[in-house]
Amino acid sequence: MSYLICTFGPDVADRADFDFVSRDAPAGPAWALRAVVEQMAAVALLILLLPFFVAITLAIRIETPGPALFRQPRFGRDRRSFEVLKFRTMCREGCDRSGAGQTADRDPRITRVGTFLRRSSLDELPQLINVIRGEMSLVGPRAHPCGMEVCGRLCDEVDPRYHARHVVRPGITGWAQINGSRGAVKSPEALRHRVDLDLDYVARWSPLLDLWILVRTLAVAIHPDAGG
């Protein structure tokens, strides 16, 4: 599998936090087995949810012309970029592959089908394919666009610890999401809070924590306020 190193922002190898990233990667038999278990689970979920994939694809294509899937370069493990897969929730002309401009409240680019998909988090389902490819995990820090900006600044310029969260593969859901840090990051304080939660996850990782996050994700998907 080929990867490209994202070139947005300062080189992570030149930053003081690079050693922290290297030293604090989870390890051990449980961590090594985790990827295999997640890939098997993703295959099973993909087969189980295939009717939803077909229905969502048809709904998107009927409402607006263009592909049903949206692809965007995002940071993966060790700051390698990969193309994340999501169901397209915006009109084709409004899609932004760079990710520099985050989605706004009542964004006019979002379609009616897209509004439903975003509220229910069903737009994330194609990321099961990213898990099967080994680019993502079921649980981990959220995969941000490589060019994402917060108040006009790249994320690692806002928080020097930012790339420390890339010591593990990004996840479809994560510790930050079930603790209320979901959606667009609209301020430096919100970004720092998300990084705090992501680094806390890396430091505390265990199979039981992943299981708890998956269970809590279902509650958050059903009732958004359940995430805190």
MARBA-3410 file (N, C-alpha, C, O; in Angstrom, 1 decimal):
228
0.9,-1.2,0.0,0.0,0.0,0.0,0.9,1.2,0.0,1.8,1.3,0.8 ~ 0.6,2.2,-0.9,1.4,3.4,-1.0,0.8,4.5,-0.2,-0.4,4.7,-0.1 ~ 1.6,5.4,0.3,1.2,6.6,1.1,2.0,7.8,0.6,3.1,7.6,0.1 ~ 1.5,8.9,0.9,2.2,10.2,0.7,2.2,10.9,2.0,1.3,10.9,2.8 ~ 3.4,11.6,2.2,3.5,12.4,3.5,2.8,13.7,3.2,3.2,14.4,2.2
1.9,14.1,4.1,1.2,15.4,3.9,2.3,16.5,4.0,3.1,16.5,4.9 ~ 2.2,17.5,3.2,3.3,18.6,3.2,2.7,19.9,3.7,3.4,20.9,3.7 ~ 1.5,19.9,4.3,0.9,21.1,4.8,1.6,21.3,6.2,1.7,20.4,7.0 ~ 2.1,22.6,6.4,2.6,22.9,7.7,4.0,22.5,7.9,4.6,21.9,7.0 ~ 4.7,22.9,9.0,6.1,22.5,9.3,6.3,21.0,9.3,5.4,20.3,9.6
7.5,20.6,8.9,7.9,19.2,8.9,7.9,18.7,10.3,8.5,19.2,11.2 ~ 7.1,17.6,10.6,7.0,17.1,11.9,8.3,16.6,12.4,8.5,16.6,13.7 ~ 9.2,16.2,11.6,10.5,15.7,12.0,11.4,16.8,12.6,12.3,16.5,13.4 ~ 11.0,18.0,12.3,11.8,19.2,12.9,11.2,19.7,14.1,11.7,20.7,14.7 ~ 10.1,19.1,14.6,9.4,19.7,15.7,9.8,19.0,17.0,10.2,17.8,17.0
9.8,19.7,18.1,10.2,19.2,19.4,9.3,18.0,19.9,9.7,17.2,20.6 ~ 8.0,18.0,19.4,7.1,17.0,19.8,7.3,15.7,19.1,6.5,14.7,19.4 ~ 8.2,15.6,18.1,8.4,14.4,17.3,8.8,13.2,18.2,8.3,12.1,18.0 ~ 9.7,13.4,19.1,10.1,12.3,20.0,9.0,11.8,20.9,8.9,10.6,21.1 ~ 8.1,12.7,21.3,6.9,12.3,22.1,6.1,11.4,21.3,5.6,10.4,21.8
5.9,11.7,20.0,5.1,10.9,19.1,5.6,9.5,19.0,4.9,8.5,19.1 ~ 7.0,9.4,18.9,7.6,8.1,18.7,7.5,7.3,19.9,7.3,6.1,19.9 ~ 7.7,7.9,21.1,7.8,7.2,22.4,6.5,6.7,22.8,6.4,5.6,23.5 ~ 5.4,7.4,22.6,4.2,7.1,23.2,3.2,6.3,22.3,2.0,6.2,22.7 ~ 3.7,5.6,21.3,2.8,4.8,20.5,2.4,3.5,21.3,3.3,2.9,21.9
1.2,3.2,21.4,0.8,1.9,22.1,1.5,0.7,21.5,1.8,0.7,20.3 ~ 1.7,-0.3,22.3,2.4,-1.5,21.8,1.9,-2.7,22.6,1.0,-2.5,23.5 ~ 2.4,-3.9,22.2,2.0,-5.1,22.9,1.1,-6.0,22.1,0.6,-5.5,21.0 ~ 0.9,-7.2,22.5,0.1,-8.2,21.7,-1.4,-7.7,21.5,-1.9,-7.9,20.4 ~ -2.0,-7.1,22.5,-3.4,-6.6,22.3,-3.4,-5.6,21.2,-4.4,-5.6,20.4
-2.5,-4.6,21.2,-2.4,-3.6,20.1,-2.2,-4.2,18.7,-2.8,-3.8,17.8 ~ -1.3,-5.2,18.7,-1.0,-5.8,17.4,-2.2,-6.6,16.9,-2.5,-6.6,15.6 ~ -3.0,-7.2,17.7,-4.2,-8.0,17.3,-5.3,-7.1,16.9,-6.2,-7.4,16.2 ~ -5.3,-5.9,17.5,-6.4,-4.9,17.3,-6.8,-4.7,15.8,-7.9,-4.7,15.4 ~ -5.7,-4.4,15.0,-6.0,-4.1,13.6,-6.7,-5.3,12.9,-7.6,-5.0,12.1
-6.3,-6.5,13.2,-6.9,-7.7,12.5,-8.4,-7.8,12.9,-9.2,-8.0,12.1 ~ -8.6,-7.6,14.2,-10.0,-7.7,14.7,-10.9,-6.6,14.1,-12.0,-6.9,13.7 ~ -10.3,-5.4,14.0,-11.1,-4.3,13.5,-11.4,-4.5,12.0,-12.5,-4.2,11.5 ~ -10.4,-5.1,11.2,-10.6,-5.3,9.8,-11.7,-6.4,9.6,-12.5,-6.2,8.7 ~ -11.7,-7.4,10.4,-12.7,-8.5,10.3,-14.1,-7.9,10.7,-15.1,-8.2,10.0
-14.1,-7.1,11.7,-15.4,-6.4,12.1,-15.9,-5.5,11.0,-17.1,-5.5,10.7 ~ -15.0,-4.8,10.3,-15.4,-3.9,9.3,-16.0,-4.6,8.1,-16.9,-4.2,7.5 ~ -15.4,-5.7,7.7,-15.9,-6.6,6.6,-17.3,-7.0,6.9,-18.2,-7.0,6.1 ~ -17.5,-7.5,8.2,-18.8,-8.0,8.6,-19.9,-6.9,8.6,-21.0,-7.1,8.1 ~ -19.5,-5.7,9.1,-20.4,-4.5,9.1,-20.7,-4.1,7.7,-21.9,-3.7,7.4
-19.7,-4.1,6.8,-19.9,-3.7,5.4,-21.0,-4.6,4.7,-21.8,-4.1,4.0 ~ -20.9,-5.9,4.9,-21.8,-6.8,4.4,-23.2,-6.6,5.0,-24.2,-6.6,4.2 ~ -23.3,-6.4,6.3,-24.5,-6.3,7.0,-25.2,-5.0,6.6,-26.5,-5.0,6.4 ~ -24.5,-3.9,6.3,-25.0,-2.6,6.0,-25.1,-2.3,4.5,-25.5,-1.2,4.1 ~ -24.9,-3.3,3.7,-24.9,-3.1,2.3,-26.2,-2.5,1.8,-26.2,-1.7,0.9
-27.4,-3.0,2.3,-28.6,-2.3,1.8,-28.7,-0.8,2.1,-29.2,-0.1,1.3 ~ -28.1,-0.4,3.2,-28.1,1.0,3.5,-27.2,1.8,2.6,-27.5,2.9,2.1 ~ -26.1,1.1,2.2,-25.2,1.8,1.2,-25.9,2.0,-0.1,-25.8,3.1,-0.7 ~ -26.6,1.0,-0.5,-27.4,1.1,-1.8,-28.4,2.2,-1.7,-28.6,3.0,-2.6 ~ -29.2,2.2,-0.6,-30.3,3.2,-0.5,-29.7,4.6,-0.4,-30.2,5.5,-1.0
-28.6,4.8,0.4,-28.0,6.2,0.5,-27.5,6.6,-0.8,-27.6,7.8,-1.2 ~ -26.8,5.7,-1.5,-26.2,6.1,-2.8,-27.3,6.5,-3.8,-27.2,7.5,-4.5 ~ -28.4,5.8,-3.8,-29.5,6.2,-4.7,-30.1,7.6,-4.3,-30.4,8.4,-5.2 ~ -30.3,7.8,-3.0,-30.9,9.1,-2.5,-30.0,10.2,-2.9,-30.5,11.3,-3.3 ~ -28.7,10.1,-2.8,-27.7,11.1,-3.1,-27.8,11.4,-4.6,-27.8,12.6,-5.1
-27.7,10.4,-5.4,-27.7,10.5,-6.9,-29.0,11.1,-7.4,-29.0,11.9,-8.4 ~ -30.1,10.8,-6.8,-31.4,11.3,-7.2,-31.5,12.8,-6.9,-32.1,13.6,-7.7 ~ -31.0,13.2,-5.8,-31.2,14.6,-5.4,-30.3,15.5,-6.2,-30.7,16.6,-6.7 ~ -29.0,15.2,-6.3,-28.0,16.0,-7.0,-27.1,15.2,-7.9,-26.8,14.0,-7.6 ~ -26.7,15.7,-9.1,-25.8,14.9,-9.9,-24.4,14.8,-9.3,-24.0,15.7,-8.5
-23.7,13.8,-9.7,-22.3,13.7,-9.2,-22.2,12.3,-8.5,-23.1,11.6,-8.3 ~ -20.9,12.0,-8.1,-20.7,10.8,-7.4,-21.3,10.7,-6.0,-21.5,11.8,-5.4 ~ -21.6,9.5,-5.6,-22.2,9.4,-4.2,-21.1,9.5,-3.1,-21.4,9.8,-2.0 ~ -19.9,9.2,-3.5,-18.8,9.2,-2.5,-17.9,10.5,-2.7,-17.7,10.9,-3.8 ~ -17.5,11.0,-1.6,-16.6,12.1,-1.5,-15.2,11.6,-1.0,-15.2,10.9,0.0
-14.2,12.0,-1.7,-12.8,11.6,-1.3,-12.0,12.9,-0.9,-12.1,13.9,-1.6 ~ -11.3,12.8,0.2,-10.5,13.9,0.6,-9.2,13.5,1.3,-9.2,12.6,2.1 ~ -8.1,14.1,1.0,-6.8,13.8,1.7,-6.9,14.1,3.1,-7.2,15.3,3.5 ~ -6.6,13.2,4.0,-6.6,13.5,5.4,-5.3,12.8,6.1,-4.7,11.9,5.5 ~ -5.0,13.3,7.3,-3.9,12.8,8.0,-4.2,11.4,8.5,-5.2,11.2,9.1
-3.2,10.5,8.3,-3.3,9.2,8.9,-2.2,9.0,9.9,-1.6,9.9,10.4 ~ -1.9,7.7,10.2,-0.9,7.4,11.2,0.5,7.9,10.7,0.8,7.8,9.5 ~ 1.3,8.4,11.6,2.6,9.0,11.3,2.6,10.1,10.3,3.5,10.3,9.5 ~ 1.4,10.8,10.2,1.2,12.0,9.4,1.2,11.6,7.9,1.4,12.5,7.0 ~ 1.0,10.3,7.6,0.9,10.0,6.2,-0.5,10.3,5.7,-1.5,10.1,6.5
-0.7,10.7,4.5,-2.0,11.1,4.0,-2.6,9.9,3.3,-2.0,9.1,2.7 ~ -4.0,9.9,3.4,-4.7,8.9,2.6,-6.1,9.6,2.2,-6.4,10.6,2.8 ~ -6.8,8.9,1.3,-8.0,9.5,0.9,-9.2,8.9,1.7,-9.5,7.7,1.6 ~ -9.8,9.7,2.5,-10.9,9.2,3.3,-12.1,9.2,2.4,-12.3,10.0,1.5 ~ -13.0,8.2,2.7,-14.2,8.0,1.9,-15.4,8.4,2.8,-15.5,8.0,3.9
-16.3,9.2,2.2,-17.5,9.6,2.9,-18.6,9.7,1.9,-18.4,9.9,0.7 ~ -19.9,9.5,2.3,-21.0,9.8,1.4,-21.0,11.3,1.2,-20.8,12.1,2.1 ~ -21.2,11.7,0.0,-21.2,13.2,-0.4,-22.4,13.8,0.2,-23.6,13.4,0.0 ~ -22.2,14.9,1.0,-23.3,15.6,1.7,-23.6,17.0,1.1,-24.5,17.7,1.5 ~ -22.7,17.4,0.2,-22.8,18.7,-0.4,-23.1,18.6,-1.9,-22.9,17.6,-2.5
-23.5,19.7,-2.5,-23.6,19.7,-4.0,-22.2,19.6,-4.5,-21.2,20.0,-3.9 ~ -22.1,19.0,-5.7,-20.8,18.7,-6.2,-19.9,19.9,-6.3,-18.7,19.8,-6.0 ~ -20.4,21.0,-6.7,-19.6,22.2,-6.9,-19.1,22.8,-5.6,-18.2,23.5,-5.5 ~ -19.8,22.4,-4.5,-19.4,23.0,-3.2,-18.4,22.2,-2.4,-18.0,22.6,-1.3 ~ -18.1,21.0,-2.9,-17.1,20.1,-2.2,-15.7,20.7,-2.2,-15.2,21.2,-3.2
-15.1,20.7,-1.0,-13.7,21.3,-0.9,-12.8,20.2,-0.5,-12.7,19.8,0.7 ~ -11.9,19.7,-1.4,-11.0,18.7,-1.1,-9.9,19.1,-0.2,-9.3,18.3,0.5 ~ -9.5,20.4,-0.2,-8.4,20.8,0.7,-8.8,20.8,2.2,-8.0,20.6,3.0 ~ -10.1,21.1,2.5,-10.6,21.1,3.8,-10.2,22.3,4.6,-10.4,22.4,5.8 ~ -9.6,23.3,3.9,-9.2,24.5,4.6,-10.4,25.3,5.2,-10.3,25.7,6.3
-11.5,25.3,4.5,-12.7,26.0,5.0,-13.7,24.9,5.6,-14.2,24.1,4.9 ~ -13.9,25.0,6.9,-14.7,24.0,7.5,-16.2,24.3,7.3,-16.6,25.5,6.9 ~ -17.0,23.3,7.5,-18.5,23.5,7.3,-19.0,24.5,8.3,-18.7,24.4,9.5 ~ -19.9,25.4,7.9,-20.5,26.4,8.7,-21.9,25.9,9.1,-22.5,25.0,8.5 ~ -22.5,26.6,10.2,-23.8,26.3,10.5,-24.8,26.7,9.4,-24.6,27.8,8.8
-25.7,25.9,9.1,-26.7,26.1,8.0,-25.9,26.4,6.7,-26.3,27.3,5.9 ~ -24.9,25.6,6.4,-24.1,25.8,5.2,-25.0,25.5,4.0,-25.5,24.4,3.8 ~ -25.1,26.5,3.1,-25.9,26.3,1.9,-25.5,25.2,0.9,-26.2,24.8,0.1 ~ -24.2,24.8,1.1,-23.7,23.8,0.2,-24.3,22.4,0.5,-24.2,21.5,-0.3 ~ -24.8,22.2,1.7,-25.2,20.9,2.2,-26.6,20.6,1.6,-27.5,21.5,1.7
-26.8,19.5,1.1,-28.1,19.1,0.5,-29.0,18.6,1.6,-28.6,18.4,2.7 ~ -30.3,18.4,1.2,-31.3,17.8,2.2,-30.9,16.4,2.6,-30.9,16.1,3.8 ~ -30.5,15.6,1.7,-30.0,14.3,2.0,-28.8,14.4,2.9,-28.6,13.6,3.9 ~ -27.9,15.3,2.5,-26.7,15.5,3.3,-26.9,15.9,4.7,-26.2,15.5,5.6 ~ -27.9,16.7,4.9,-28.3,17.2,6.3,-28.7,16.0,7.2,-28.2,15.9,8.3
-29.5,15.1,6.6,-29.9,13.9,7.3,-28.6,13.0,7.6,-28.5,12.5,8.7 ~ -27.8,12.8,6.6,-26.6,11.9,6.8,-25.7,12.5,7.8,-25.1,11.7,8.6 ~ -25.5,13.8,7.9,-24.6,14.4,8.8,-25.2,14.3,10.3,-24.5,13.9,11.2 ~ -26.5,14.5,10.4,-27.1,14.4,11.7,-27.1,13.0,12.3,-26.9,12.8,13.5 ~ -27.2,12.0,11.4,-27.2,10.6,11.8,-25.8,10.0,11.8,-25.6,8.8,12.2
-24.8,10.7,11.3,-23.4,10.2,11.1,-23.4,9.1,10.1,-22.3,8.4,10.0 ~ -24.4,8.9,9.3,-24.4,7.9,8.3,-23.4,8.2,7.1,-23.0,7.3,6.4 ~ -23.0,9.5,7.0,-22.1,9.8,6.0,-20.7,9.2,6.2,-19.9,9.2,5.3 ~ -20.5,8.7,7.4,-19.2,8.1,7.8,-19.1,6.7,7.4,-18.0,6.1,7.4 ~ -20.2,6.0,7.0,-20.2,4.6,6.8,-19.1,4.1,5.8,-18.5,3.1,6.0
-18.9,4.8,4.7,-17.9,4.4,3.7,-16.4,4.2,4.3,-15.6,3.6,3.8 ~ -16.2,4.8,5.5,-14.9,4.7,6.1,-14.6,3.3,6.6,-13.5,3.0,7.0 ~ -15.6,2.5,6.6,-15.4,1.0,6.9,-14.4,0.5,5.8,-13.6,-0.4,6.1 ~ -14.5,1.0,4.6,-13.6,0.6,3.6,-12.2,1.0,3.9,-11.2,0.3,3.7 ~ -12.0,2.2,4.5,-10.7,2.7,4.9,-10.1,1.8,6.0,-8.9,1.6,6.1
-11.0,1.3,6.9,-10.6,0.4,7.9,-10.1,-0.9,7.3,-9.0,-1.4,7.7 ~ -10.8,-1.4,6.4,-10.4,-2.7,5.7,-9.1,-2.5,5.0,-8.3,-3.4,5.0 ~ -8.8,-1.3,4.4,-7.6,-1.0,3.8,-6.4,-0.9,4.7,-5.2,-0.8,4.3 ~ -6.7,-0.7,6.0,-5.6,-0.5,7.0,-5.3,0.9,7.2,-4.2,1.2,7.8 ~ -6.1,1.9,6.6,-5.8,3.3,6.7,-6.4,3.9,8.0,-5.9,4.9,8.4
-7.5,3.3,8.5,-8.2,3.8,9.6,-8.5,2.7,10.6,-8.3,1.5,10.3 ~ -8.9,3.1,11.8,-9.4,2.1,12.8,-10.9,2.4,13.1,-11.4,3.5,12.7 ~ -11.5,1.5,13.7,-12.9,1.8,14.1,-12.9,2.9,15.2,-13.8,3.8,15.2 ~ -11.9,2.9,16.1,-11.8,3.9,17.1,-10.4,4.6,17.1,-9.4,3.9,16.9 ~ -10.4,5.9,17.2,-9.1,6.6,17.2,-9.4,8.1,17.1,-10.6,8.5,17.0
-8.4,8.9,17.1,-8.6,10.4,16.8,-9.2,10.6,15.5,-9.0,9.8,14.5 ~ -10.0,11.6,15.4,-10.7,11.9,14.1,-9.7,12.3,13.0,-8.7,13.0,13.3 ~ -9.9,11.8,11.8,-9.1,12.1,10.7,-9.4,13.5,10.2,-10.5,13.7,9.6 ~ -8.5,14.5,10.3,-8.7,15.8,9.9,-8.2,16.0,8.5,-7.2,15.4,8.1 ~ -8.8,16.9,7.7,-8.2,17.2,6.4,-6.8,17.8,6.5,-6.5,18.5,7.5
-5.9,17.4,5.6,-4.5,17.9,5.7,-4.4,19.4,5.7,-3.4,19.9,6.3 ~ -5.3,20.1,5.0,-5.2,21.5,4.9,-6.1,22.3,5.9,-6.4,23.4,5.7 ~ -6.7,21.6,6.9,-7.7,22.2,7.8,-7.1,23.4,8.5,-5.9,23.3,9.0 ~ -7.8,24.5,8.6,-7.4,25.7,9.3,-8.4,26.0,10.4,-9.6,25.8,10.2 ~ -7.9,26.6,11.4,-8.7,27.1,12.5,-8.4,28.6,12.6,-7.2,29.0,13.0
-9.3,29.4,12.4,-9.1,30.9,12.4,-8.0,31.3,11.5,-7.2,32.2,11.9 ~ -7.9,30.7,10.3,-6.9,31.1,9.3,-5.5,30.5,9.6,-4.6,30.9,8.9 ~ -5.3,29.6,10.5,-4.0,29.0,10.8,-4.1,27.5,10.8,-5.1,26.9,11.2 ~ -3.0,26.9,10.3,-3.0,25.4,10.3,-3.0,24.9,11.7,-2.5,25.5,12.6 ~ -3.5,23.7,11.8,-3.7,23.1,13.2,-2.4,23.0,14.0,-2.4,23.3,15.2
-1.3,22.6,13.4,-0.1,22.5,14.2,0.5,23.9,14.5,1.4,24.0,15.3 ~ 0.0,24.9,13.9,0.5,26.3,14.2,-0.3,26.8,15.4,0.2,27.6,16.2 ~ -1.6,26.3,15.6,-2.4,26.6,16.7,-2.0,25.9,18.0,-1.9,26.4,19.1 ~ -1.7,24.6,17.8,-1.3,23.7,18.9,-0.1,22.9,18.5,-0.2,22.0,17.7 ~ 1.1,23.1,19.0,2.3,22.4,18.6,2.2,20.9,18.9,3.0,20.1,18.4
1.3,20.5,19.7,1.1,19.1,20.0,0.3,18.3,19.0,0.1,17.1,19.1 ~ -0.2,19.0,18.0,-1.2,18.5,17.1,-0.8,17.2,16.5,-1.6,16.3,16.5 ~ 0.4,17.1,16.0,0.8,15.9,15.3,1.0,14.7,16.2,1.2,13.6,15.7 ~ 1.1,14.9,17.5,1.2,13.8,18.4,0.0,12.9,18.4,0.1,11.7,18.7 ~ -1.1,13.4,18.0,-2.3,12.6,17.9,-2.2,11.6,16.7,-3.0,10.7,16.6
-1.3,11.8,15.8,-1.1,10.9,14.6,-0.2,9.7,14.9,0.2,9.1,13.9 ~ 0.1,9.4,16.1,0.9,8.3,16.4,0.1,7.0,16.2,0.7,5.9,16.1 ~ -1.3,7.1,16.1,-2.1,6.0,15.9,-3.0,6.3,14.7,-3.1,7.4,14.2 ~ -3.6,5.2,14.1,-4.5,5.4,13.0,-5.7,6.2,13.4,-6.2,6.0,14.5 ~ -6.2,7.1,12.6,-7.5,7.8,12.9,-8.6,6.8,12.9,-8.6,5.7,12.4
-9.7,7.2,13.6,-10.8,6.3,13.8,-12.1,6.9,13.3,-12.2,8.1,13.1 ~ -13.1,6.0,13.0,-14.4,6.5,12.6,-15.1,7.2,13.7,-15.8,8.2,13.6 ~ -14.8,6.7,15.0,-15.3,7.4,16.2,-14.1,7.4,17.1,-13.1,6.8,16.9 ~ -14.3,8.1,18.2,-13.2,8.3,19.2,-13.6,8.8,20.5,-14.8,9.2,20.7 ~ -12.6,8.9,21.4,-12.8,9.4,22.7,-13.3,10.9,22.7,-14.2,11.3,23.5
-12.8,11.7,21.8,-13.2,13.1,21.7,-14.6,13.2,21.3,-15.4,14.0,21.8 ~ -15.1,12.4,20.3,-16.4,12.5,19.8,-17.5,12.1,20.9,-18.5,12.8,21.0 ~ -17.2,11.1,21.7,-18.2,10.7,22.7,-18.2,11.7,23.9,-19.0,11.6,24.8 ~ -17.1,12.6,24.0,-17.1,13.5,25.0,-17.4,14.9,24.6,-17.0,15.9,25.2 ~ -18.2,15.0,23.5,-18.7,16.3,23.0,-17.9,17.1,22.0,-18.4,18.1,21.5
-16.7,16.6,21.7,-15.9,17.3,20.7,-16.2,16.7,19.3,-15.4,15.9,18.8 ~ -17.3,17.1,18.7,-17.7,16.6,17.4,-17.9,17.7,16.4,-18.1,18.9,16.8 ~ -17.8,17.4,15.1,-18.1,18.4,14.1,-16.9,19.4,13.9,-15.8,19.1,14.2 ~ -17.2,20.5,13.3,-16.2,21.5,13.0,-15.5,22.0,14.2,-16.1,22.2,15.3 ~ -14.2,22.4,14.1,-13.4,23.0,15.1,-13.4,24.5,14.8,-12.7,24.9,13.9
-14.1,25.3,15.6,-14.3,26.7,15.2,-13.4,27.6,16.0,-13.4,28.8,15.6 ~ -12.6,27.2,16.9,-11.7,28.1,17.6,-10.5,27.4,18.1,-10.5,26.2,18.2 ~ -9.4,28.2,18.4,-8.2,27.5,18.9,-8.4,26.8,20.2,-7.8,25.7,20.4 ~ -9.3,27.3,21.0,-9.6,26.6,22.3,-10.3,25.2,22.0,-10.0,24.2,22.7 ~ -11.2,25.2,21.0,-11.8,23.9,20.6,-10.8,22.9,20.1,-10.9,21.7,20.4
-9.8,23.4,19.3,-8.8,22.5,18.8,-8.0,21.9,19.9,-7.7,20.7,20.0 ~ -7.5,22.8,20.9,-6.7,22.4,22.0,-7.5,21.3,22.8,-6.9,20.4,23.3 ~ -8.8,21.6,23.0,-9.6,20.6,23.8,-9.6,19.3,23.1,-9.5,18.2,23.7 ~ -9.8,19.3,21.8,-9.8,18.0,21.0,-8.5,17.3,21.1,-8.4,16.1,21.3 ~ -7.4,18.1,21.0,-6.1,17.4,21.1,-5.9,16.9,22.5,-5.3,15.8,22.6
-6.3,17.6,23.5,-6.2,17.0,24.9,-6.9,15.7,25.0,-6.4,14.7,25.5 ~ -8.1,15.6,24.4,-8.9,14.3,24.5,-8.2,13.2,23.6,-8.2,12.1,24.1 ~ -7.7,13.6,22.5,-7.0,12.6,21.6,-5.8,12.0,22.3,-5.5,10.8,22.3 ~ -5.0,12.9,22.9,-3.8,12.4,23.6,-4.1,11.6,24.8,-3.4,10.7,25.2 ~ -5.2,12.0,25.5,-5.6,11.2,26.6,-6.0,9.8,26.2,-5.7,8.8,26.9
-6.7,9.7,25.0,-7.0,8.4,24.5,-5.7,7.5,24.2,-5.7,6.4,24.6 ~ -4.8,8.2,23.6,-3.5,7.4,23.3,-2.8,6.9,24.5,-2.4,5.8,24.6 ~ -2.8,7.8,25.6,-2.1,7.4,26.8,-2.9,6.3,27.6,-2.3,5.5,28.2 ~ -4.2,6.3,27.4,-5.0,5.4,28.3,-5.5,4.2,27.5,-6.3,3.4,28.0 ~ -5.1,4.0,26.2,-5.7,3.0,25.4,-5.7,1.6,26.0,-4.7,1.2,26.7
-6.8,0.9,25.8,-7.0,-0.5,26.2,-8.1,-1.0,25.3,-8.9,-0.3,24.9 ~ -8.2,-2.4,25.2,-9.3,-2.9,24.4,-10.7,-2.6,25.1,-11.6,-2.4,24.4 ~ -10.7,-2.5,26.4,-12.0,-2.2,27.1,-12.4,-0.7,26.8,-13.6,-0.4,26.7 ~ -11.4,0.2,26.7,-11.7,1.6,26.4,-12.3,1.7,25.0,-13.3,2.4,24.8 ~ -11.7,1.0,24.0,-12.3,0.9,22.7,-13.7,0.4,22.7,-14.6,1.0,22.0
-13.9,-0.7,23.4,-15.3,-1.2,23.5,-16.3,-0.2,24.1,-17.4,-0.1,23.6 ~ -15.8,0.5,25.1,-16.7,1.5,25.8,-17.0,2.6,24.8,-18.1,3.1,24.7 ~ -16.0,3.0,24.0,-16.2,4.1,23.0,-17.2,3.7,22.0,-18.1,4.5,21.6 ~ -17.1,2.5,21.5,-18.1,2.0,20.5,-19.5,1.9,21.0,-20.4,2.3,20.3 ~ -19.7,1.5,22.3,-21.0,1.5,22.9,-21.5,2.9,23.0,-22.7,3.1,22.7
-20.7,3.8,23.5,-21.1,5.2,23.7,-21.4,5.9,22.4,-22.3,6.7,22.3 ~ -20.8,5.5,21.3,-21.0,6.1,20.0,-22.4,5.8,19.6,-23.1,6.7,19.0 ~ -22.9,4.6,19.9,-24.3,4.3,19.5,-25.3,5.3,20.2,-26.3,5.7,19.6 ~ -25.0,5.6,21.5,-25.9,6.5,22.2,-25.8,7.9,21.7,-26.8,8.6,21.6 ~ -24.6,8.3,21.3,-24.4,9.7,20.7,-25.1,9.8,19.4,-25.7,10.8,19.1
-25.0,8.7,18.6,-25.7,8.7,17.3,-27.2,8.8,17.4,-27.8,9.5,16.6 ~ -27.7,8.2,18.4,-29.2,8.2,18.6,-29.6,9.5,19.2,-30.6,10.1,18.9 ~ -28.8,10.0,20.2,-29.1,11.2,20.9,-27.9,12.1,21.0,-27.1,11.8,21.9 ~ -27.7,13.1,20.1,-26.5,13.9,20.1,-26.0,14.5,21.4,-24.8,14.6,21.6 ~ -27.0,14.8,22.3,-26.6,15.4,23.6,-26.0,14.4,24.5,-25.5,14.8,25.6
-26.1,13.1,24.2,-25.6,12.1,25.1,-24.0,12.1,25.2,-23.5,11.5,26.1 ~ -23.4,12.8,24.2,-21.9,12.8,24.2,-21.4,13.8,25.2,-20.2,13.9,25.3 ~ -22.2,14.6,25.9,-21.7,15.5,26.9,-21.5,16.9,26.3,-21.1,17.8,27.0
END
